[in-house]
């Protein structure tokens, strides 16, 4: 199964769960940057009262204006962004008994901020660091390195086919616009991905950064939760 998703800064739990369930993440880095999306920002939920949330937003420079691709977007001031990320993540999750896992993710992001001003690098690193502390070590590819045809759904289908993927794992947002015909042409079934809605852990899955879940229950238990979601979707593949 492959998941195709834009690089997100400290991604939401719903996004992280989809990537964890996949065997391959194709990083969609050559589509238009959107200021209202999650490449350069994350919603941090309070450790004890997750209903209390604050945006962590990093100022961006878009060299091509509104047509700037995610891979072209640059941080205005990487060192200032570094201080902001370090301060807020430590402020929100420094009291967690599971803070070591959180700080491992944070350190990977801070190291990237020392060497790159590309938001794609930063967001990609934050996601891979989260997956790594949860034990996920599968295939990661960048869409910018894979030739495709134009058209939103056609492009996604070509990415899946070019990487040898047999199933496409699609979140609820993507299902609203996806045309399954290009996938059918490649013989690749589209598998809808859903997360639970009746549990506190998942209540904020589509809003808050997964840093909150990692801080609240720790890497081992979060990995168990995500593994259960993966298994549920694998069962649907083999039905």
Secondary structure, 3 states (H helix, E strand, C coil): CEEEECCCCCCEHHHHHHHHHCCEEEECCCCECCCCCCCCEEEEECCCCCCCEEEEECCEECCCHHHCEHHHCEECCHHHHHHHHHHHHHHHHCCCCCHHHHHHHHHHHHHHHCCCCEHHHHHHHHHHHHHHHCCCCCEEEEHHHCCCCCCHHHHHHHHHHHCCCCEEEECHHHHCCCCCHHHHHHCCEEEECCCCCCCHHHHCCCCCECHHHHHHHHHHHHHHHHHHHHHHHHHHHHC
